[in-house]
Amino acid sequence: MRQDPTEPRSGERRPPSRRLLLSAMGALPVLTATAPAAGAPRAAAVTAATTAVIDPSARRQTIRGFGGMTHAAWIGDLTAAQRDTAFGTGEGRLGLSVLRIPVPENQADWSRDLATAKRAVQLGATVFASPWNPPAHMVETFTHGNQTNAKRLRHDMYGAYARHLNDFTTFLRNNGVNLYGISVQNEPDYAHDWTWWTSGEMVRFLRENAGSIGTRVIAPESFTYTKSVSDPILDDPAALANVDIIGTHLYGTPFTDFPYPLFKKKGAGKELWMTEVYHPDSTSSADLWPQALDVAEHIHHALVDAEFQAYVWWYIRRGYGPLREDGHISKRGANLAHFARFVRPGYVRVEATATPAPHVHVSAYQGGDSTVVVAVNKTVSPVSQRFTLKNSAASRVSSWLTDASRNVAPQGTTGVTNGSFTVTLPARSVTTFVTV
């Protein structure tokens, strides 16, 4: 993806808008500050929900982390203070544990995002990289539909391109940043302003060239989780052997398309990452409430329905992003922090009653002896919610709350009796509980 053309910063590159495509797909709901969540009940009384049962013995995917993108060439680098806010884990921090950076075409630009990458690593984050274009001498133009100047990697340059990606990996390693992985191409199926790849070309590169890359390989990073872009990789054993992470973006993808049965069937030993999204739009303020609560709901479905192991936002600092332009955490950022700060790399999602009441979403995670539960209440009424932690010796839980007036605000502790506790989830809120 590129910087959205509706953004006001002067001097930035302004590609054609993707909003027309997303609007046609029904992906950009814009709520007013007073509008209730779609279909949400309006009763003012506390709703009695069914018990949300958490079963730590029913283990699902291992979480690699939550993160975002920095792109100094397009929007300027994060400041030192913003890096600490983004990747710190204490109060008033986002808790991001994954950083995505671009792979510049020219080696002279390879150090552009290095300062942020190095600080992210110092704060415990994982770094991965995505290219938009190969070096210019590796590219040829062709006709793609109505586009007469479309770009693609020359077939005789596949080996040289693999060396280019490997050289970037080596450069970062020599400068203190060990990439967790590197992508073959950002959005090869939405490449009006960068480099197109067909599924066949991607499979050929993975099969014949990706094995020489000295870090984990990520592919295909489809724009809208188009399974026909990634299916050929999963169906080709030689290509699949040289890819480590199936990565995708989630622009315009309905929740019903989040599950990926073919990955569950053929992706053993591979990871599944969501490597870019902003949600629900790039035009509203990130502080608009209750619209910002859509972020927590989106993350819930990405982890529970899609079973992604990483959830990565687009620009970390933006008017619609987790950090506002002034570097302060936005309402959308607070929703992200409810997961990022408390569900740390290596935690495992465990089975939980996902919808104990209409428009109430629950997910749970286990890290060592600690259980983390994230509850999203999108209704306009408070909900009395009972949680039962199976086979748990916890005596109490600490909690943090975001609603219209609070951002990841500590709420003290609640006692746990025989593995169960009952709390009131405020209307239009997200709450994280951590056993202590």
Residue pairs with C-beta under 8 A, 6 or more apart in sequence:
1 18
1 186
1 187
1 190
1 223
1 249
1 251
1 276
1 314
2 13
2 15
2 74
2 132
2 193
2 194
3 9
3 12
3 13
3 14
3 15
3 71
3 74
3 75
3 315
4 17
4 18
4 19
4 282
4 283
5 14
5 15
5 16
5 17
6 17
6 19
6 282
6 283
7 282
7 318
7 319
9 75
12 74
12 75
13 74
15 192
15 193
16 192
16 193
18 190
18 251
19 28
19 282
19 283
21 252
22 28
22 251
22 252
25 224
25 252
26 252
26 254
27 251
27 252
27 253
27 254
27 280
28 280
28 281
29 38
29 280
29 281
29 294
30 280
30 281
30 283
30 284
30 291
31 37
31 288
31 290
31 291
31 294
33 288
33 289
33 290
33 291
35 290
36 42
36 290
36 380
37 290
37 293
37 359
37 378
37 379
37 380
37 428
39 359
40 358
40 359
40 378
40 379
40 380
41 47
41 358
41 359
41 379
41 380
41 381
42 380
42 381
43 381
44 380
44 381
45 381
46 381
46 382
46 383
46 384
46 424
47 357
47 379
47 381
47 382
47 383
47 384
48 384
49 356
49 357
49 360
49 383
49 384
49 385
49 386
50 353
50 356
50 357
51 353
51 356
51 386
51 387
51 388
51 420
52 352
52 353
52 356
52 362
52 373
52 375
52 385
52 386
52 387
52 388
53 352
53 353
53 387
53 388
53 390
54 350
54 351
54 352
54 353
54 364
54 371
54 373
54 387
54 388
54 389
54 390
54 392
55 350
55 351
55 352
55 390
56 350
56 364
56 366
56 371
56 389
56 390
56 391
56 392
57 350
57 390
57 391
58 350
58 351
59 348
59 349
59 350
59 366
60 307
60 348
60 349
60 350
60 351
61 272
61 303
61 307
61 308
61 309
61 348
61 349
62 309
62 346
62 347
62 348
63 303
63 309
63 310
63 343
63 344
63 345
63 346
63 347
63 348
63 349
63 365
64 97
64 98
64 126
64 180
64 271
64 273
64 309
64 310
64 345
65 96
65 97
65 98
65 125
65 126
65 310
65 340
65 344
65 345
66 95
66 96
66 97
66 98
66 299
66 310
66 311
66 312
66 336
66 339
66 340
66 343
67 96
67 97
67 98
67 99
67 100
67 125
67 126
67 310
67 311
67 312
67 313
67 340
68 86
68 96
68 98
68 99
68 100
68 312
68 313
68 314
68 315
68 316
68 321
68 322
69 99
69 100
69 101
69 276
69 312
69 313
69 314
69 315
69 316
70 77
70 78
70 99
70 100
70 101
70 113
70 116
70 117
70 315
70 316
71 101
71 102
71 113
71 315
72 112
72 113
72 116
73 102
73 104
73 109
73 112
75 315
75 317
75 318
77 112
77 113
77 115
77 116
78 86
78 116
78 316
78 317
79 327
80 119
81 327
82 316
82 317
82 323
82 327
83 116
83 119
83 120
83 123
84 93
84 119
84 123
85 92
85 93
85 94
85 323
85 327
85 328
85 329
86 93
86 94
86 96
86 120
86 316
86 317
86 322
86 323
87 93
87 94
87 95
87 96
87 97
87 99
87 119
87 120
87 123
87 124
87 125
88 94
88 95
88 123
89 95
89 123
89 124
89 341
89 344
91 408
91 410
92 329
93 329
93 337
93 341
94 322
94 323
94 329
94 333
94 336
94 337
94 340
94 341
95 337
95 340
95 341
95 342
96 120
96 125
96 316
96 322
96 336
96 340
97 124
97 125
97 126
97 340
97 344
97 345
98 125
98 126
98 127
98 128
98 310
98 312
99 116
99 117
99 120
99 125
99 126
99 127
99 128
100 127
100 128
100 129
100 130
100 275
100 276
100 312
101 113
101 116
101 117
101 127
101 128
101 129
101 130
102 113
102 129
102 130
102 131
102 132
103 129
103 130
103 131
103 132
103 165
103 168
103 182
103 183
104 110
104 112
105 131
105 132
105 133
105 134
105 135
105 136
106 135
107 167
107 171
110 168
110 171
110 172
111 175
114 172
114 175
114 177
117 127
117 172
117 177
118 175
118 176
118 177
120 127
121 127
121 176
121 177
121 178
124 345
126 180
126 345
127 172
127 177
127 178
127 179
127 180
128 179
128 180
128 181
128 182
128 183
128 216
128 218
128 275
129 168
129 169
129 172
129 179
129 181
129 182
129 183
130 182
130 183
130 185
130 186
130 218
130 221
130 275
131 165
131 182
131 183
131 184
131 185
131 186
132 186
132 194
132 195
133 139
133 151
133 194
133 195
134 153
134 157
134 161
134 164
134 195
135 164
138 153
138 154
138 157
138 160
138 161
138 164
139 151
139 152
139 153
139 154
139 195
140 151
140 152
140 154
141 148
141 149
141 150
141 151
141 152
142 150
142 151
142 152
143 150
144 150
144 196
147 192
150 191
150 192
150 196
151 191
151 194
151 195
151 196
152 195
152 196
152 197
152 201
153 161
153 195
153 197
153 201
153 205
155 201
158 204
158 205
158 208
158 209
159 209
159 212
161 205
161 209
162 205
162 209
162 210
162 212
162 213
163 212
165 182
165 184
165 213
166 212
166 213
166 214
168 182
169 179
169 182
169 213
169 214
169 215
170 214
172 178
172 179
173 179
178 215
179 215
179 216
180 215
180 216
181 215
181 216
181 217
181 218
181 244
181 245
182 213
182 215
182 216
182 217
182 218
183 217
183 218
183 219
183 221
183 247
183 275
184 197
184 202
184 205
184 206
184 210
184 217
184 218
184 219
184 220
184 221
185 191
185 194
185 195
185 197
185 202
185 219
185 220
185 221
186 194
186 221
186 276
187 194
187 221
187 222
187 223
187 249
188 195
188 196
188 197
188 198
188 202
188 220
188 221
188 222
188 229
189 196
189 197
189 220
189 222
189 223
189 226
189 229
190 223
190 224
191 197
197 205
197 220
199 220
199 228
199 229
199 231
199 232
199 233
200 232
202 219
202 220
202 229
202 232
202 233
202 239
203 232
203 233
203 236
203 239
204 239
206 217
206 219
206 233
206 236
206 238
206 239
206 240
206 242
206 243
207 236
207 238
207 239
207 242
210 217
210 219
210 239
210 242
210 243
211 241
211 242
216 244
216 245
217 242
217 243
217 244
217 245
218 243
218 244
218 245
218 246
218 247
218 273
218 275
219 230
219 233
219 243
219 245
219 246
219 247
220 229
220 230
220 233
220 246
220 247
220 248
221 247
221 248
221 249
221 275
221 276
222 229
222 230
222 248
222 249
223 249
223 251
224 249
224 250
224 251
224 252
224 253
225 248
225 249
225 250
225 253
225 257
225 258
227 257
227 260
227 262
230 246
230 248
230 263
231 262
232 239
233 239
233 240
233 243
233 246
234 240
234 246
234 262
234 263
234 266
234 267
235 262
235 266
240 266
240 270
243 270
244 270
244 271
245 270
245 271
245 272
245 273
246 263
246 267
246 270
246 271
246 272
246 273
247 273
247 274
247 275
248 273
248 274
248 275
249 274
249 275
249 276
249 277
250 274
250 276
250 277
250 279
250 298
250 302
251 277
255 301
255 305
258 301
258 302
258 305
258 306
259 305
259 306
259 307
260 272
260 306
260 307
263 270
263 272
264 307
271 309
271 310
272 306
272 307
272 308
272 309
273 308
273 309
273 310
273 312
274 302
274 306
274 308
274 310
274 311
274 312
275 310
275 312
276 312
276 313
276 314
277 298
277 311
277 312
277 313
277 314
278 313
278 314
278 315
278 318
278 320
278 321
279 294
279 295
279 298
280 291
280 294
280 295
280 298
281 320
282 314
282 318
282 320
283 320
284 291
284 320
285 319
285 320
285 330
286 292
286 318
286 319
286 320
286 321
286 322
286 324
286 330
286 331
286 332
286 333
287 324
287 330
287 331
287 332
288 331
289 331
289 404
289 428
290 378
290 404
290 428
292 330
292 331
292 332
292 334
292 335
293 335
293 376
293 378
293 428
293 429
293 430
295 332
295 335
295 336
296 335
296 336
296 338
296 339
296 361
296 374
296 376
296 402
296 430
297 361
297 376
297 378
299 311
299 335
299 336
299 339
300 354
300 361
300 363
300 374
300 376
301 361
302 308
302 311
303 311
303 339
303 349
303 363
304 349
304 354
304 361
304 363
307 349
311 339
313 321
313 322
313 336
314 321
315 321
316 322
316 323
317 323
317 324
317 325
317 327
318 324
318 325
319 325
320 332
321 330
321 332
321 333
322 329
322 330
322 332
322 333
322 336
322 337
323 329
323 330
323 333
324 330
324 333
329 337
329 407
329 408
331 402
331 407
334 402
334 407
334 408
335 402
335 430
337 408
338 374
338 400
338 402
338 408
338 430
338 431
338 432
339 374
339 432
341 408
341 432
342 365
342 372
342 374
342 400
342 432
342 434
343 365
343 367
343 372
343 374
344 367
346 367
347 365
347 366
347 367
347 372
348 365
348 366
348 367
349 363
349 364
349 365
350 364
350 365
350 366
350 371
351 364
352 362
352 363
352 364
352 373
353 362
354 361
354 362
354 363
355 361
355 362
356 362
356 385
357 379
357 383
357 385
358 379
359 377
359 378
359 379
360 375
360 376
360 377
360 378
360 379
360 383
360 385
360 425
361 375
361 376
361 378
362 373
362 374
362 375
362 376
362 387
363 373
363 374
364 371
364 372
364 373
364 374
365 371
365 372
365 373
365 374
366 372
369 435
370 434
370 435
370 436
371 389
371 392
371 394
371 434
371 435
372 432
372 433
372 434
372 435
373 387
373 397
373 432
373 433
373 434
374 430
374 431
374 432
374 433
375 385
375 425
375 430
375 431
375 432
375 433
376 429
376 430
377 383
377 425
377 426
377 427
377 428
377 429
377 430
377 431
378 428
379 427
379 428
380 427
380 428
381 427
382 424
382 425
382 426
382 427
383 424
383 425
384 422
384 423
384 424
384 425
385 422
385 423
385 424
385 425
386 420
386 421
386 422
387 420
387 421
387 422
387 423
387 433
388 419
388 420
389 416
389 419
389 420
389 435
390 419
391 419
392 416
392 419
392 435
394 416
394 419
394 435
394 436
395 415
395 416
395 436
396 413
396 414
396 415
396 416
396 421
396 435
396 436
397 413
397 414
397 416
397 421
397 433
397 434
397 435
397 436
398 410
398 411
398 412
398 413
398 433
398 434
398 436
399 410
399 411
399 412
399 413
399 414
399 423
399 431
399 432
399 433
399 434
400 408
400 409
400 410
400 411
400 431
400 432
401 408
401 409
401 411
401 426
401 429
401 430
401 431
402 408
402 409
402 429
402 430
402 431
403 426
403 427
403 428
403 429
403 430
404 428
408 432
411 431
413 436
414 421
414 423
414 433
415 421
416 435
423 431
423 433
425 431
